[in-house]
């Protein structure tokens, strides 16, 4: 947990495995207590054109989402293989719609909203 205020969770090259952030707060950057997830150092060869090869968001039951990272996308010739996973407890499509003030249709839209609002940093 990061506690109150703006927190940045920074992952470096070589991080693998699974983490849980129990208090990740969504919202526009100016909103109090919003957090950031910085994965830029994990990614090799990333571009926005192939984002789904590198970072995906999946439902984690009904209690949150999992941000899954394949550090080199499909460069090694394999399908998407998540080497790092960060579970965001309490982050759902409904909570995202409330935080961003607009409907969030699916998990790809959640990823896009997080990037647009500076909460998911990939480059």
N, C-alpha and C positions, 0 to 999 in steps of 0.2 A: 504494500500500500504506500501511496505517496503522501497521504494526508491532504489537508486543505491546500489551497493555492494552485498555481500552475506547475505541473510536474512534467518533466521530459524523461521518458524511458528510452535510453540509448543502448542499442545493441551493436556490438563490434564484430568485425570479421572473425570467424572461428566460433561464435556462439552457436551452439546446437542444443536441441532438447526442447523442453517445454517449461514455460513460465505462466504464472497467473497474476493478473493485475486485478485486485478486488475492488478498486475504487476509481477506475478510469472514467473521466467526465467528458462527455461530448458537448460541443457547442461552438459557436463562432469564437474566434481568437480573443475578442474583447470581453467575452463572458467570463465572469468570475469562476475560478477553479477549473477551467478547461485544461486538458492534458494533451501531451504529444507522444507519439510513438515513432521514434527515429530508427529506421531499418536500413538507411542508405549505405552504411558501411558493410552490410551483409551481402549486397547484391553485386554480381559481376556481369557486365554486359547489359544491364537493364536499360530499357527505353520505354516511354509511355506507349509505344506501338505494340509492345508485347507484354504488357503488365500482368495479364493472367498467367503467363508462363513463370512469373516470379512471386507474385503475392496474390493470395486468395483469402476471402473471408468466408467461413463456414459457420452454420448454426452449431452451437454447443448446447444441445438440449434446449430447454426453454429459459435458461438462466443467463445466457450471454452468447458471445460469438468467439470464434478462434481465428486469429490472423495467422495464416500459414505461409511460410517462406521457403522457396526453393532458390538457393543462393545463386545458381547459374542458369536458371530457367531451363530450357530444353537444350542448352549448348552441349551437354554431354550425350545427347541422342536419346535420352530417356524421357518418359512422360513426367509430368509435374510430380515431384517428390519433396514433400515438406521436411526440411532438415531442422527447422525452427518453428515452434508454435507458441503464440502468446494468446492465452485465454483472457478475454475481457469480460469479467463478471458484471452482469447488469446491463450490458450494452445489447440492445435489441433493435429491430426495425422501428418498433413503437417508441422506444426511448430516443432514437435518432430523430424521428419525425418531430418529437417535442423539442429536442435540443436545437435542431436546425430550423424549426418553424415551417417545415415543408414535408410533404409525404416522401418517404424513402421506400421505393417500390420493391427492391430486392437487395441482396448482399453485394452485388456489383455496384449498385447505386450508393450503398453505405460506404464502400471503399472510395468511390468518387467524391462523396460528400466529405469524408474525412480528409482526403487530399486537398480538396478545394479550400477547406477551412484550416489548413496547416496542421492537422492533427495526425496525419499519416505521412511521414517524410520518407521518400524513396530515392531521392537524388539530391 
